[in-house]
Amino acid sequence: MTEPHPLPHLQVRGLNGWYGESHVLHGVDIDVHEGETVTLLGRNGAGKTSTLRAITGLLKKREGVIKLKGRDLIGLPTYQAARAGIAYVPEERGIFAGLSVAENLTLPPKVAEGGMSVAEIYRLFPNLEERRNSQGTKLSGGEQQMLAMARVLRNGARLLLLDEPTEGLAPVIVQRIGEVLRTLKASGMTILLVEQNFRFARKVADRFYVMEHGRVVDHLTAAEVPDRLASLQTQLGV
Amino acid sequence: MSIATSTPLKTANDALGIGHLVGRALIVLALLALIAAPLAVYPVFLIKILCFALFAAAFNLLVGYVGLLSFGHAAFFGGAAYITAHTVKEWGFTPELGILAGVAFAATLGLVMGFLAIRRQGIYFAMVTLALSQMVYFVFLQAPFTHSEDGIQSVPQGLLFGIIDLSKPLPLYYTVLGAFLLGMVLIWRVVNSPFGNILAAIRENEPRAISLGYEVNRYKLAAFVISAALAGLAGAVKAIAFQLASLVDVTWQMSGEVILMTLLGGIGTLLGPVVGAALVTAMEHYFAATSIPAPVLIGGCFVACVMLFRRGIVGEIRHRLKARSSR
């Protein structure tokens, strides 16, 4: 793991969030440092996805502190948070079915220098090049996931929020996504991952936060995992 | 590693290539047919079809490509007709300047109405546009320059660019055809541009487009203004062609009729609204002199469309051709 930078890439403090009247996040605290891969673990309904949605602003009713490299995001609308440098890949992937793979890739606006070119994307995801003229509806689940990831890598954002990237995918595709995450990490990308697949998360993450009922209840580094495997399995129900 | 593709690429590309060739051939044929049409059909009837076809195509740009169902497009169509008629008749504007004034009015009205309406979605958006267009209707009903129920009649057609005599049927037809083609090319260009891709993204998944970094309201508003301006072009041209601007063109029934035309032809297809407008206008025209009430027949067609081919005429043909090519 890289030495933590004094100012976290993403700092979340006392984050509360609501869906209508339902209070779903209760004072979540998270730090993600530059170049780190951090995973949010937890059972269904623990508040992992809501945390990502609150960070991006898609969960509109929220309170607390969200800072991206020191810049406060809490008052910003979602599109400005994206333009500030947050690349979000939702669980449902959100591929634009009416557009081709190539059109999906050219769609995101550039938010900073250093985004991947289409050629680089095709090197990282060779099958997307084969399918570049295919419509989003014709892609398999794995291809959709890769396109969803590839699309946000184009815009130059350096913080990647990934929600359940392996859900419903074949083991061979999960392995491929793991390789891609390691490549991105090696390139210095900061990653906040939400994952129920603990075996997958264990291979890619530097640190873990465990969530329950909208709260962070535990925090551990990758090195601490072997000693605490039994308690983790109880917490996660795996 | 790469994942096996489910469709052989070569076959798909070949089918796409043939499809494009057939499409281009059909476009050339349609252009030739439009140029030769006045030799076989009464030009004034064709002019009416072209005006409504452009109006429906403008409406379709919003509903078909952005997913915004406006129930107030008559305000732009009829409003532009009034402004063009008034500026040409009372202020002595040339036809081209009168049309330009009508389009500018429709675009400005579109900016105001769009700014207020795009904050709502679905049925609420439709209701806001309906309410605002009814306000526009009452303004035109009460304003002295519109002459209320009489409308603005005997609008002089004049000389377009000082050369083309619009009082003669054929020059008038080709002028309207030019305006129609200009509008269609603009719509085609908008739909097949990066801006059009963003509109498609907004229609398909608005939250995702926002989280990619797009301020979607700005794009919706731009599409609304373009759509309003093109609807205004259709209304302005109609006012010159028929020498009349009346309350009929600004009523909510006109907004309903353009929805009907678009649904019949096929929402989200470039040619669908043109086919729908031609069908509805032809039915109104040919059954006007008979004892069969045209609205009942049009209603019957609409019911058949909803029951049998929900994609509309062109939408259904396109769907079947696509299904055949992917087999």
Boltz contact constraints between the chains, C-beta under 6 A:
constraints:
  - contact:
      token1: [A, 56]
      token2: [B, 211]
      max_distance: 6.0
  - contact:
      token1: [A, 78]
      token2: [B, 210]
      max_distance: 6.0
  - contact:
      token1: [A, 78]
      token2: [B, 211]
      max_distance: 6.0
  - contact:
      token1: [A, 79]
      token2: [B, 210]
      max_distance: 6.0
  - contact:
      token1: [A, 79]
      token2: [B, 213]
      max_distance: 6.0
  - contact:
      token1: [A, 79]
      token2: [B, 214]
      max_distance: 6.0
  - contact:
      token1: [A, 79]
      token2: [B, 215]
      max_distance: 6.0
  - contact:
      token1: [A, 82]
      token2: [B, 211]
      max_distance: 6.0
  - contact:
      token1: [A, 82]
      token2: [B, 213]
      max_distance: 6.0
  - contact:
      token1: [A, 83]
      token2: [B, 213]
      max_distance: 6.0
  - contact:
      token1: [A, 88]
      token2: [B, 211]
      max_distance: 6.0
  - contact:
      token1: [A, 94]
      token2: [B, 205]
      max_distance: 6.0
  - contact:
      token1: [A, 94]
      token2: [B, 208]
      max_distance: 6.0
  - contact:
      token1: [A, 96]
      token2: [B, 201]
      max_distance: 6.0
  - contact:
      token1: [A, 96]
      token2: [B, 204]
      max_distance: 6.0
  - contact:
      token1: [A, 98]
      token2: [B, 200]
      max_distance: 6.0
  - contact:
      token1: [A, 98]
      token2: [B, 204]
      max_distance: 6.0
  - contact:
      token1: [A, 99]
      token2: [B, 197]
      max_distance: 6.0
  - contact:
      token1: [A, 99]
      token2: [B, 200]
      max_distance: 6.0
  - contact:
      token1: [A, 103]
      token2: [B, 197]
      max_distance: 6.0
  - contact:
      token1: [A, 107]
      token2: [B, 197]
      max_distance: 6.0
  - contact:
      token1: [A, 107]
      token2: [B, 201]
      max_distance: 6.0
  - contact:
      token1: [A, 108]
      token2: [B, 212]
      max_distance: 6.0
  - contact:
      token1: [A, 109]
      token2: [B, 213]
      max_distance: 6.0
  - contact:
      token1: [A, 111]
      token2: [B, 213]
      max_distance: 6.0
  - contact:
      token1: [A, 126]
      token2: [B, 2]
      max_distance: 6.0
  - contact:
      token1: [A, 127]
      token2: [B, 2]
      max_distance: 6.0
  - contact:
      token1: [A, 127]
      token2: [B, 3]
      max_distance: 6.0
  - contact:
      token1: [A, 130]
      token2: [B, 5]
      max_distance: 6.0
  - contact:
      token1: [A, 142]
      token2: [B, 3]
      max_distance: 6.0
  - contact:
      token1: [A, 176]
      token2: [B, 1]
      max_distance: 6.0
